[in-house]
Amino acid sequence: MTGFFRPELERALQVVAAIALVGAIVLPVGWGYEQRQQARTWQETACAYRLREVARETNLLVGGDRRANPCALLRGLGLEPPNPLSARPDGARSTWSSFVH
């Protein structure tokens, strides 16, 4: 870009290009972080529903702190927490509806 535009305009274009480059890196990283946080929240919600279902269907006492991580409580009971990304035996992807009856 040297010599094609006036020096002030070239400098402004360089600053805009630098800001766009930084934004092209920072925005997807921030978006990915937010998606991970939301996925963790949904997984904990699914674990809480599963834990409630286990407690309702069995005589097993599900004790402990209700504010504790429900996925950790499921693991402590020897149950695997629901994983919406794991493949089902029929080869299809699991969906939220497969956790809610």
N, C-alpha and C positions, 0 to 999 in steps of 0.2 A: 504494500500500500504506500510505499514511500514515493513521494513526489506527485502522486496523482491528484490528491486533494490538498487543500490548504492545511498547514501544520496544526492549527487549532482543531479542525474537523478530523484530521487523522488521529489526533490524540483522543478526541471524544469517541471515535469509532473503536479505538483500541481498548478504552475503558469499558465500553459497552460489550465488546467481544469477551473481555476478561470476566465481566460480571455474568454474561450468558454461559460461559464455560464453567464457572464455579456453580452457577445455578443448575446446570445440566448434571452436575455430580451430586450436589447436596440435596436437591429435591427428591430424586429417586431413593437415596439412602434414607431420608426422613420418611418417605412414604412406606418403604419396606419396614422400617422400625415400627411405624404405627400399625401396619398390617399384622406384624408379629404380636404386638400387644393385644390387638383385637382377637386374634386366633387363640391366644392364651386365655383371654376372658371367656370366649365361647367354649373352650375345652373345660375350663373350671365349671361353667354352667352345666355342661353335659355331664360332668362327673357328679355334680350335686344332684342332678335328676337321677342318675344311675344309683347313687348312694341311697337316695330316698326310696327308689324302687326296691333295692336289695333289702333295706330295713323293713319295708312294707310286706314283701313276699316271704320273708323268713322270720324265724324267731330269734335271729341273731341280733344281739344288742349292738348297735352302732353308737358307741360312746365317743367321748373326746370332745374337744372344743369345737363347737359349731362354726367358729370363725376360721378354723384350720383349713388348710388346703384340701378340698374334697378328693382330688386325684391322689394325694398322698394317703388319705384314709382308705381309698379303694385298694391301693397297692399294699397297705398294711393288712388288709383282709384277704390278700392273695388274689384279688381280682385285677384284671388289667383295665386301666381307664380307657374309655372310648377314644378312638383315634379316627377322625373323619377322613384322613388321607390314606389309611390302610385299605388294601384291596380286599374285597369280600371273596368268599370261596368261588362264587360264580364268575369272578373276573371283573365284575362291575365295580365302580367306585362307590364307597359308602357316602351316604348323604345324611343330612340332619334328620330326615324323616325316619331313617332306620333306627335312630336312637329314641324317638318319641313314638309311643304306641297309641 
